[in-house]
Amino acid sequence: MKNGKKIIVIEDEPDIQEVIVHNLLRDGYQVDATPNGERGLELVRSLEPDLVLLDLMLPGLDGVEICRRMKTDPRTRTVSIIMVTARGEESDVVLGLGLGADDYVCKPFSPRELMERVKAVLRRGPLQDQQSRERIVVGDAVIDSGRHEVRVADKRIDLTASEFRLLHCLASQPGRVFTRDQLLNRVVGEDTFIDDRNIDVHVGAVRRKLGAHRYLVETVRGVGYRFHDEYMQ
């Protein structure tokens, strides 16, 4: 049963491309695939897909450059991207997320994990700097931007302005990985020169104040942070 979503797979390893395409087709997506970066970029521009599954290690035009070109082109900048990476490519992951990619999955991956990532990214849509939700509820935790207030088990949690912006930024797009630089730009501002490890200090403070709910802010080792996306309301 088709669901109407179009996905382009840019992957040069035949076995991996076959697995990805098979699982996408099985779940009803419209799929086009290519092992070539230049051809993949042409497909993205002509077909206007909802999502691109993008291998980073491509011959010729690599995945990071494809991501860069997509996110600087008005025709393709809103297309969601999941990077498919080999382990040990943390620097490329950080760079890709900083350019505007939405998520990543490491090889080897399970088809189930990949499909869950695909569904999550399609559900929340492309990254937008100004996207926010006024009231976010996770279990018995409530983050209310209108009141600038966080409550857990009906108990108010006192956060500084920066801590609140950090938590709200993460919670507004649950499951999305943010690099430290992205969080700095959203929480502190692009014109403020602070070491990105300052974000780690803010995260530590937020976790301490959340107490038993500290699990809501997850560390993505070597990359950054994300908000736990289970039980979102």
N, C-alpha and C positions, 0 to 999 in steps of 0.2 A: 504493500500500500504506500503510495507516494505521499510525502508530506509537504511538497512544494519548495523545500529548501535546496538551494544549489551550492554544491561544494566542489572546489577544485583541489586536486591533490598534486603537489609538485614534489616528487620523490624519485631518485634515480636508482634505488636498489629494487630490482624487479620483485623479489619475494615480499618485501615490506609493502611496496605499492599494491601488490595483489591482495595482501591481507587487508589493508586499509580500504581499498575499493570494495572488496567483497562485503565487509561489514557495513559500510555506508549504504550500499545498494540493498542489503538485507533489511536495513532499518528504514528504507523508503526514500532515501535522499537521491537527488539528481547529481550525478558525479561525472566529472571530466578529469583525466589524469595525464600527466606528462613527466618525463624524466629530465626535461630541459628547462633551465631557469628562464631563458629568453622567451621560449614558447609559453611557459607558464604565465609570465607577465602579460603576454599578448592575450591569453585566454581570460585573465582577470579583467583586463580592460574591455574586452569585447562581450563577455558573458555576464558581467556584473554579479558575481556570486554573493552568497550570504557569508561564506566562510572559505578560507584557504588553509589547507594543511600543508605546511611549508618545511621541507627538509632544509637544514642550515648548510650542510656539507654537500653542495652541488658543484659540479664542474662548470667552469665559465662564470656565469652570473650566480653568485652564491645567495643563500637565503637571507643573510643580513642585508645585502644590497637590494634584493627584491622587496624586503620589508621597508627599507628606507624610501625606495621609489614609490611604493604603494601609499605610504603615509604622507608623502609630499605632493601627491597628485590628487586634485579635487575629485577626479572621477573614481578613485579607488580608496581614498583615505578612510571611509567609513566601513570598509570591508573588514570583518573580523579575521584574525590570524592566530592559528595555533602552530607554534614552532615544534618541529620534530627533531630532537637533538640526540647526539651520542653522549654518553656520560663523559664528564671531564670538559665540557664546553660551557662552563658556568659564565665565563666572560662574555661569550656570544649571547647567552641567554639574557644576561643583564642588559647588554647592548640592544638586543631585539625588543625586550620589554620597554626599555627607555624610548625606543623609536615608535612604540605604539602597538606592539603585538599584544594579544589578549591573554595568552597562556602558553604553556609548553608541556611536552611529554617526552620523557627520556626513553631511548632505545636501550634494552629491549622492553617493550610495553605489552600489557595484556590487551586484547581487543576490547574487553569490557571496560577497562580503565579509559581507553581512548574514546569509546563511545560516550561514556559519562562526561568526559571533558568537552566533547563536541556538543552534547545536549546543554551543558551548563553555559558554554560560551554563546550559543545561539539563543538561549533563554534570556540572558542579560544584555545582549547586544554589544556593539562596539564601545570601546573606552571613550568617555567624554569627560573633559576636565570639569565641567560644571554640573555633571549629573549628581543628584543627591535625592535622598528620601527624607521627608521631614520627621517621620516617626518609624523607627525600626524596632521590631520586637523579636527577640530570640529567647525562647523559653520564658524565664521570669526576669529577663533583662530587657530594659526599654531605653533606647537612645532617642531623645526628643530634641531635634534642632530648633524647633520653634521656642521651646522653653530653655534651650541650652542646658539640658539636664539629662543625667544618666541615673537610672534607678535599677537596683538588683534586689529581687525579693521584696519590692516595695520600700527599699531603703536607698536613700539618695547617696550617690557616690560623688564626692567632691573632686573634680578634675580641674587643672589649670586650663586656660584658653587653648594653649597648644596641644595639651593632652586630649581635650575634647575634639578638636579639629582632626587630630590623628585618628582617634577611634571612629569618628563619624565618617571620615574619608574611607577607611577600610570597610566599615559596615555598610556603606552606601552601595558597594559593589562586592558582595560576599563571594568568596571563592577566587576572586581575581588577585593575582600576585602583583604587588607594587614593589618596585625597587626602592632603595633608600633615597636615591635622587628624586624620584617621583614624589615620594612622601614629603621630602624637604620642600619641593616646589609648591605643594598643596597646603602644607601645614605652616611652613615658615615664610615662603615666598622666594621667587627666583632671584631677587636682588639682594638677598641676605646671604652673606658668606659664612657658612657654618659647616664644619666637618660633618660628613654624612653619618658618622658614628653617633652624632648627637641624637639621631632618631632612635638608636638602640636604648639610649638613656630614657627617652620619652616612653618607649614601648615597655621597658622595665617598670617604670612608674605606673603606667596604666594597668599592667598585669597585677602589680601588688595591690592596687586599689580595687580591682575586680575580684580579688580573693579567689573563691571557688570557681569563678567564671573566667579565670585567666586563660583557659583553653581557647576562648573565643578569638584571641589574637595568636595566630600560628606563625612560627618561623619557617621560612623556606630557605634552607641552608645554602649559603653562598649567593643568594639572590635578593631576598627581602622579606616581606611579610604579607599575610593575607588574613581575611576574616573568615572564621569557620562558617561554612554555608549550610550546614545541616539544620533542620528545624526552622528555617526562615519562614516568617509569616508575612 
